[in-house]
Amino acid sequence: MLVTAVESTTLRTVAYDEAREVLQLEFCNRAIYQYFDVPAAVHEALLDAQSKGGYFNRFIRRDFRYCQVPDFDQQRPSGFAVAGRPR
């Protein structure tokens, strides 16, 4: 899963696992949530959205099952990489 830093007042990073259709969002308050059964097109549309928070609120927030990822002292799990340029 490649993590992409984004320019947003709502989100810090967006990650997607295409094989499992899992979208992982890190919010500006550092809370991390995983959303399940998310099509790749939704991930791409989120990255392309001018307002990532607006897109999240309209098309993701209430439409997909989710869970909060436990806080591991703000450390990323091994195997996660942060992509360089915000989108």
C-alpha positions in Angstrom: 0.0 0.0 0.0 1.5 3.3 -1.1 0.6 6.3 1.0 0.1 9.6 -0.8 0.5 12.9 1.0 -2.3 15.3 -0.1 -3.0 19.0 0.2 -6.2 19.3 2.2 -7.5 20.9 5.3 -9.2 17.6 6.1 -6.8 14.8 5.0 -3.1 14.3 5.5 -2.6 11.1 3.5 -4.5 8.8 1.2 -3.6 5.1 0.7 -5.2 2.4 -1.3 -4.8 -1.4 -1.6 -6.3 -2.3 -5.0 -6.2 -6.0 -4.4 -8.2 -5.7 -1.2 -10.2 -2.6 -2.2 -9.2 -0.9 1.1 -8.9 2.9 1.2 -7.0 4.2 4.2 -7.3 7.9 5.1 -5.2 9.8 7.7 -7.0 12.9 8.8 -5.3 16.2 9.9 -6.0 15.3 13.5 -3.9 12.1 12.8 -6.8 9.7 13.2 -6.5 6.9 10.6 -9.6 5.1 9.2 -9.8 2.2 6.7 -12.8 2.0 4.3 -13.7 -1.3 2.8 -14.9 -2.4 -0.7 -13.9 0.9 -2.2 -13.6 0.7 -6.0 -10.3 2.0 -7.5 -12.3 4.7 -9.3 -13.3 6.2 -6.0 -9.7 6.3 -4.9 -8.6 8.0 -8.1 -11.5 10.5 -7.9 -10.5 11.4 -4.3 -7.0 12.1 -5.4 -8.2 14.2 -8.3 -10.8 16.1 -6.4 -10.1 19.8 -5.9 -11.6 19.5 -2.4 -10.6 16.2 -0.9 -12.6 16.8 2.3 -15.7 17.7 0.2 -15.3 14.6 -1.9 -14.9 12.5 1.2 -18.0 13.9 2.8 -20.1 13.4 -0.4 -18.9 10.1 -1.7 -17.1 8.1 1.0 -18.1 9.0 4.6 -21.5 7.3 4.6 -21.2 4.9 1.7 -18.6 2.4 2.9 -17.9 0.2 5.9 -15.0 1.5 7.9 -13.0 1.1 11.1 -10.5 3.3 12.9 -6.9 2.1 12.9 -5.5 1.9 16.5 -3.0 4.6 17.4 0.4 3.1 17.5 2.1 6.1 18.9 1.6 7.9 15.6 4.0 5.4 13.8 3.2 4.0 10.4 3.0 0.2 10.3 6.0 -1.4 8.5 5.4 -1.9 4.8 3.9 1.5 4.3 5.6 4.2 2.3 4.8 7.8 1.8 4.8 9.1 -1.7 6.7 12.3 -2.2 4.5 15.0 -3.7 1.1 16.0 -2.4 -1.8 15.7 -4.8 
